[in-house]
Amino acid sequence: MDTLNEPMVVYNEDGTVWVCYYDQKIEITDRFEDGVCHVKLSHGTETLYMTVKYQDGWNTNSHKYQYPAP
């Protein structure tokens, strides 16, 4: 899990929520508003906009934030 080229959301037993992407591990636990969190991810010249719906999926887009599919 040291280098993931696609973002992944990890829910830990201690209640923390993390996004893992390439060599980055970003805690997003306190970023949720109404069950949704937006995270801007960068790797080199690539930028991804990630929308995470708490325990209900996520979506990435290279241009804008989008809500995950229900």
DSSP file (Angstrom, degrees, kcal/mol; ACC not computed):
  #  RESIDUE AA STRUCTURE BP1 BP2  ACC     N-H-->O    O-->H-N    N-H-->O    O-->H-N    TCO  KAPPA ALPHA  PHI   PSI    X-CA   Y-CA   Z-CA
    1    1 A M              0   0    0      0, 0.0     3,-0.3     0, 0.0    20,-0.1   0.000 360.0 360.0 360.0  10.7    0.0    0.0    0.0
    2    2 A D        +     0   0    0      1,-0.3     2,-0.4    18,-0.0    19,-0.1   0.851 360.0  26.7 -70.0 -33.9    3.0    2.3   -0.2
    3    3 A T        +     0   0    0     20,-0.1     2,-0.5    17,-0.1    -1,-0.3  -0.797  68.7 171.9-135.8  93.9    2.3    3.5   -3.7
    4    4 A L  E     -A   22   0A   0     18,-1.2    18,-4.8    -2,-0.4    20,-0.2  -0.881  16.5-166.0 -99.3 125.9   -1.3    3.4   -4.9
    5    5 A N  E    S+     0   0A   0     -2,-0.5    -1,-0.1    16,-0.2    16,-0.1   0.563  80.0  54.9 -90.2  -6.5   -1.9    5.1   -8.3
    6    6 A E  E    S-     0   0A   0     16,-0.1    16,-0.1    14,-0.0    14,-0.1  -0.989  98.8-108.2-118.7 134.6   -5.7    5.1   -7.7
    7    7 A P  E     -     0   0A   0      0, 0.0     2,-0.4     0, 0.0    14,-0.2  -0.251  35.7-168.3 -61.3 147.6   -7.0    6.8   -4.5
    8    8 A M  E     -A   20   0A   0     12,-1.8    12,-2.9    -4,-0.1     2,-0.5  -0.998  14.7-139.7-138.2 139.7   -8.4    4.5   -1.9
    9    9 A V  E     -A   19   0A   0     -2,-0.4     2,-0.5    10,-0.2    10,-0.2  -0.871  17.7-164.7-102.1 132.3  -10.4    5.3    1.3
   10   10 A V  E     -A   18   0A   0      8,-2.9     8,-2.6    -2,-0.5     2,-0.6  -0.972   7.4-160.5-121.3 126.0   -9.6    3.4    4.4
   11   11 A Y  E     -A   17   0A   0     -2,-0.5     6,-0.2     6,-0.2     2,-0.2  -0.926  17.5-154.5-104.6 114.3  -11.9    3.3    7.5
   12   12 A N    >   -     0   0    0      4,-2.7     3,-1.9    -2,-0.6    -2,-0.0  -0.519  25.1-117.5 -89.3 156.9  -10.0    2.3   10.6
   13   13 A E  T 3  S+     0   0    0      1,-0.3    -1,-0.1    -2,-0.2    -2,-0.0   0.756 112.8  64.9 -62.0 -25.3  -11.4    0.6   13.7
   14   14 A D  T 3  S-     0   0    0      2,-0.1    -1,-0.3     1,-0.1     3,-0.1   0.451 121.6-104.6 -80.0   1.8  -10.4    3.7   15.8
   15   15 A G  S <  S+     0   0    0     -3,-1.9     2,-0.1     1,-0.3    -2,-0.1   0.330  78.2 131.6  95.9  -7.6  -12.8    5.8   13.8
   16   16 A T        -     0   0    0     -5,-0.0    -4,-2.7    14,-0.0     2,-0.4  -0.482  43.6-150.3 -80.3 152.5  -10.3    7.6   11.6
   17   17 A V  E     -A   11   0A   0     -6,-0.2    11,-2.9    -2,-0.1    12,-0.9  -0.984  16.2-175.2-124.7 132.8  -10.8    7.9    7.9
   18   18 A W  E     -AB  10  27A   0     -8,-2.6    -8,-2.9    -2,-0.4     2,-0.5  -0.938  20.9-146.0-129.8 148.0   -7.8    8.1    5.5
   19   19 A V  E     -AB   9  26A   0      7,-2.6     7,-2.9    -2,-0.3     2,-0.5  -0.970  17.9-161.2-108.3 128.5   -7.2    8.6    1.8
   20   20 A C  E     +AB   8  25A   0    -12,-2.9   -12,-1.8    -2,-0.5     2,-0.3  -0.943  19.4 160.8-111.3 129.8   -4.2    6.8    0.4
   21   21 A Y  E >   - B   0  24A   0      3,-2.1     3,-2.8    -2,-0.5   -16,-0.2  -0.917  62.8 -46.2-154.1 119.5   -2.8    7.9   -3.0
   22   22 A Y  E 3  S-A    4   0A   0    -18,-4.8   -18,-1.2    -2,-0.3   -17,-0.1  -0.366 125.8 -20.8  49.2-123.8    0.7    7.1   -4.3
   23   23 A D  T 3  S+     0   0    0    -20,-0.2     2,-0.3    -3,-0.1    -1,-0.3   0.234 118.9 103.0 -95.5  14.3    3.0    7.8   -1.3
   24   24 A Q  E <   -B   21   0A   0     -3,-2.8    -3,-2.1   -20,-0.2     2,-0.4  -0.756  44.9-175.5-100.5 143.3    0.4   10.1    0.4
   25   25 A K  E     -B   20   0A   0     -2,-0.3     2,-0.5    -5,-0.2    -5,-0.2  -0.927  13.8-174.7-134.8 110.2   -1.7    9.1    3.4
   26   26 A I  E     -B   19   0A   0     -7,-2.9    -7,-2.6    -2,-0.4     2,-0.5  -0.918  20.1-138.2-115.6 123.6   -4.2   12.0    4.3
   27   27 A E  E     +B   18   0A   0     -2,-0.5    -9,-0.3    -9,-0.2     3,-0.1  -0.677  26.0 170.0 -79.6 127.8   -6.5   11.9    7.3
   28   28 A I    >   +     0   0    0    -11,-2.9     3,-2.0    -2,-0.5     4,-0.4   0.223  37.7 117.8-119.6  11.6   -9.9   13.2    6.4
   29   29 A T  G >  S+     0   0    0    -12,-0.9     3,-0.6     1,-0.3    -1,-0.1   0.855  82.5  38.1 -48.8 -46.7  -11.8   12.2    9.5
   30   30 A D  G 3  S+     0   0    0      1,-0.2    -1,-0.3   -13,-0.1    -2,-0.1   0.316  99.7  78.3 -92.6   8.2  -12.7   15.8   10.5
   31   31 A R  G <   +     0   0    0     -3,-2.0     7,-0.3     2,-0.0     2,-0.3   0.500  64.8 112.0 -95.1  -4.5  -13.4   17.1    7.0
   32   32 A F    <   -     0   0    0     -3,-0.6     2,-0.4    -4,-0.4     5,-0.2  -0.525  40.7-176.8 -76.7 133.2  -16.9   15.6    6.5
   33   33 A E  B >  S-C   36   0B   0      3,-2.8     3,-1.6    -2,-0.3    -2,-0.0  -0.993  77.6 -12.5-126.8 122.6  -19.8   17.9    6.3
   34   34 A D  T 3  S-     0   0    0     -2,-0.4    -1,-0.1     1,-0.3     3,-0.1   0.852 131.0 -55.0  53.5  36.8  -23.3   16.3    6.1
   35   35 A G  T 3  S+     0   0    0      1,-0.2    19,-2.8    18,-0.1     2,-0.4   0.544 119.0 102.6  79.6   8.3  -21.6   13.0    5.4
   36   36 A V  E <   -CD  33  53B   0     -3,-1.6    -3,-2.8    17,-0.2     2,-0.4  -0.968  45.9-172.4-128.5 141.7  -19.5   14.3    2.4
   37   37 A C  E     - D   0  52B   0     15,-2.5    15,-3.1    -2,-0.4     2,-0.4  -0.989  10.3-152.1-132.7 140.2  -15.9   15.3    2.1
   38   38 A H  E     - D   0  51B   0     -2,-0.4     2,-0.4    -7,-0.3    13,-0.2  -0.949  15.6-178.6-113.6 132.8  -13.9   16.9   -0.7
   39   39 A V  E     - D   0  50B   0     11,-2.8    11,-3.1    -2,-0.4     2,-0.6  -0.996  18.4-149.4-133.9 129.0  -10.2   16.2   -1.2
   40   40 A K  E     - D   0  49B   0     -2,-0.4     2,-0.4     9,-0.2     9,-0.2  -0.881  21.5-166.3 -97.1 121.6   -7.9   17.7   -3.8
   41   41 A L  E     - D   0  48B   0      7,-3.3     7,-2.9    -2,-0.6     2,-0.4  -0.870   5.6-171.6-111.8 140.4   -5.1   15.2   -4.6
   42   42 A S  E     + D   0  47B   0     -2,-0.4     2,-0.3     5,-0.2     5,-0.2  -0.987  13.9 170.5-132.7 143.0   -1.9   16.0   -6.5
   43   43 A H  E >  S- D   0  46B   0      3,-2.6     3,-2.2    -2,-0.4     2,-0.3  -0.852  70.6 -47.8-148.8 111.3    0.9   13.8   -7.8
   44   44 A G  T 3  S-     0   0    0     -2,-0.3    -1,-0.0     1,-0.3     0, 0.0  -0.483 124.2 -21.6  62.0-125.0    3.4   15.4  -10.1
   45   45 A T  T 3  S+     0   0    0     -2,-0.3     2,-0.4    -3,-0.1    -1,-0.3   0.469 118.0 101.8 -93.2  -2.8    1.4   17.4  -12.7
   46   46 A E  E <   -D   43   0B   0     -3,-2.2    -3,-2.6     2,-0.0     2,-0.4  -0.669  49.9-172.0 -86.9 134.2   -1.7   15.3  -12.1
   47   47 A T  E     -D   42   0B   0     -2,-0.4     2,-0.4    -5,-0.2    -5,-0.2  -0.993   0.5-171.7-125.0 132.5   -4.6   16.7  -10.0
   48   48 A L  E     -D   41   0B   0     -7,-2.9    -7,-3.3    -2,-0.4     2,-0.6  -0.967  14.9-147.6-122.0 140.3   -7.6   14.7   -8.9
   49   49 A Y  E     -DE  40  61B   0     12,-3.2    12,-1.7    -2,-0.4     2,-0.4  -0.940  22.3-165.0-105.7 121.2  -10.7   16.0   -7.2
   50   50 A M  E     -DE  39  60B   0    -11,-3.1   -11,-2.8    -2,-0.6     2,-0.5  -0.907  12.7-166.1-115.4 132.1  -12.2   13.4   -4.9
   51   51 A T  E     -DE  38  59B   0      8,-2.6     8,-2.1    -2,-0.4     2,-0.5  -0.978  10.5-166.3-114.8 124.5  -15.6   13.4   -3.3
   52   52 A V  E     -DE  37  58B   0    -15,-3.1   -15,-2.5    -2,-0.5     2,-0.6  -0.947  10.0-158.2-114.7 126.2  -16.1   10.9   -0.4
   53   53 A K  E >   -D   36   0B   0      4,-2.7     3,-2.8    -2,-0.5     4,-0.3  -0.924  43.8 -98.9-100.2 121.0  -19.5   10.0    0.9
   54   54 A Y  T 3  S-     0   0    0    -19,-2.8     4,-0.0    -2,-0.6    -1,-0.0  -0.118  94.8 -21.4 -51.4 119.7  -19.0    8.6    4.4
   55   55 A Q  T 3  S+     0   0    0      1,-0.1    -1,-0.3     2,-0.0     3,-0.1   0.714 126.5  86.0  52.2  28.0  -19.0    4.8    4.3
   56   56 A D  S <  S-     0   0    0     -3,-2.8    -2,-0.2     1,-0.5    -1,-0.1   0.064  96.8 -82.1-144.9  28.5  -20.9    4.9    1.0
   57   57 A G        -     0   0    0     -4,-0.3    -4,-2.7    11,-0.0    -1,-0.5  -0.288  36.9-120.0 103.1 175.6  -18.3    5.2   -1.7
   58   58 A W  E     -E   52   0B   0     -6,-0.2     2,-0.3    -2,-0.1    -6,-0.2  -0.963  10.4-152.4-154.0 165.5  -16.2    7.9   -3.5
   59   59 A N  E     -E   51   0B   0     -8,-2.1    -8,-2.6    -2,-0.3     2,-0.3  -0.991   5.5-157.2-143.3 145.9  -15.6    9.4   -6.9
   60   60 A T  E     +E   50   0B   0     -2,-0.3     2,-0.3   -10,-0.2   -10,-0.2  -0.940  11.5 175.4-125.2 151.8  -12.7   11.1   -8.5
   61   61 A N  E     -E   49   0B   0    -12,-1.7   -12,-3.2    -2,-0.3     5,-0.0  -0.987  31.2-140.0-151.0 145.6  -12.5   13.5  -11.4
   62   62 A S  S    S+     0   0    0     -2,-0.3   -15,-0.1   -14,-0.2     3,-0.1   0.498 101.8  35.2 -86.5  -2.0   -9.7   15.4  -13.1
   63   63 A H  S    S-     0   0    0      1,-0.4     2,-0.3   -14,-0.1    -1,-0.1   0.704 120.9  -8.6-120.1 -33.3  -11.8   18.5  -13.5
   64   64 A K  S    S-     0   0    0    -15,-0.2    -1,-0.4     2,-0.0   -15,-0.2  -0.982  72.0 -82.5-161.1 166.1  -14.3   19.0  -10.6
   65   65 A Y        -     0   0    0     -2,-0.3     2,-0.3   -15,-0.1   -15,-0.1  -0.561  45.0-176.9 -74.9 141.7  -15.8   17.5   -7.5
   66   66 A Q        -     0   0    0     -7,-0.2    -7,-0.2    -2,-0.2   -15,-0.2  -0.986  28.4-110.6-138.3 148.8  -18.7   15.1   -8.1
   67   67 A Y        -     0   0    0     -2,-0.3    -9,-0.1     1,-0.1   -15,-0.1  -0.565  41.2-106.6 -76.9 142.2  -21.0   13.3   -5.7
   68   68 A P        -     0   0    0      0, 0.0    -9,-0.1     0, 0.0    -1,-0.1  -0.304  42.7 -93.9 -62.8 151.8  -20.5    9.5   -5.6
   69   69 A A              0   0    0    -11,-0.2   -11,-0.0     1,-0.1    -3,-0.0  -0.398 360.0 360.0 -63.7 142.0  -23.2    7.4   -7.3
   70   70 A P              0   0    0      0, 0.0    -1,-0.1     0, 0.0   -13,-0.0   0.513 360.0 360.0 -65.1 360.0  -25.9    6.3   -4.9
